[in-house]
């Protein structure tokens, strides 16, 4: 989500309805259907989970390999729509990177999503040099 001038960019974290306690947060997204590319799956999942469209200009941030699939993290900017939880989402948070870092330190973010966030922040630092 593009920030206002002079303010930190904000990112979306969600909590799923069907996950047991303690509630852990993750970035929106999900598995691609057989006919979908990772990018098309992301656009669909963002609409389903948080009700917004994102800019089609995606930046791949990270690929994390799990035992049965690959998780690809993308960064994009808000395009249109109102942020609200979809039917499978218990909560949507709009947070600054420093607020997300604090949640990671408190153990409130899924481990592979915390790793994706770390790589995103590393990429931003490298780009600012």
N, C-alpha and C positions, 0 to 999 in steps of 0.2 A: 504494500500500500504506500503510495508516494507520500512522503511527509510534507508538511508545510515548510516554507523556507525557515531555516534556523532551528527546525525541530527534527528529532530522530525519526527515521523511517519506522513504521510499525509492521509487525508480522502477525499472522493468524496462527493460533494453536487451537486444537479442538480436543474434546473428550468424547469418546464413543458411549452410546447408551448401554451397549451390551457387555461392557468390560467389568470384571469384578473389582471390588475395592482392593487397595487404595486406587483412587482415580489417577490415571496417568494421562498426560497430554501428548499430542503429536501434531505434526503439520498435516493439513488436509491432503487427501490423495487416496489412492487405492490401486488395486490390481487392474491391469488392462484386460479387456475382453479379447478373445482370439483375433477379432478383426481390427483391433485398435492399435495404433502406435502409442508409445508412452506419452507423447504430447497430447494426443486426442483423449486418452484416458484421464490425463490431468485436467483438461478443460471440463470434461463431463463430471468428474469427481468434485471439483471446486463448486460447480453449480449445485450438485446434489447435496453436498455437505454444508456449504455456507452461503448459497444463494447469489453468488456474484460471478461475473465474467472477469477474466484477467486478460491483459494484453497478450496478443499472440507472439510477441517478442520474448522468447524464453531464454534464460541462461542456465545451462546445466551446471549444477553446483557440486554434486557428488554422486558416486555410485557405490553403494554398500551391498556386499554380497552376503545373503543369509543362506542357511542350509538348503532351502527349497526355492528361492527366488532372489531376484536382484531388486534393490530399492534405489530408484533414481530421484534425486532431489533437484528441483528446478526453482528458479527465482523469476518472478514476473511482477508487473505492476498492476494495480487495480484498474479495471476498465469501466465496469458499470454494475449496477444492482445494489441491493441493500443486504448488508451482512446480517444473517440470521441463521440459527441452527436448522439443518435439514432433519428429516425424520429419524435418522440413525445417530444423530449427534445430541449429546446431553448439554454441551456448553461450548460456546465460541469465545475465545479471548483475543483481543487485539492489543498486542504488547510491543514495547520497544525491545531492541536487542538486549539491553541491560536487564530488563525485567525477565526476559527469557533465560538469560544466564543465571539469574538468581533462582529461578524455578529448577533449572538443571542442577545447580549446586544443592538444592533441597531434595533432589531425587524425584521430582514430579513430572519429568519428561522421559518418554521411552528412550532407551539407550541408543538405538540406531538413529533416532531423530535428533538426539543431542549431538551425535557425531556429525550428522548432516549439517546442523547449525554451526558447529565448530568450523567445518570446512567452508561454509558460507562466510563466516566472519573472517577467516584467514584469507579468502579470496578478496573480500572488501579491503582488508589492510594492504594486501599486495597491490591492488588496483590504485590505492591512494598514494603510493610511493612514487 
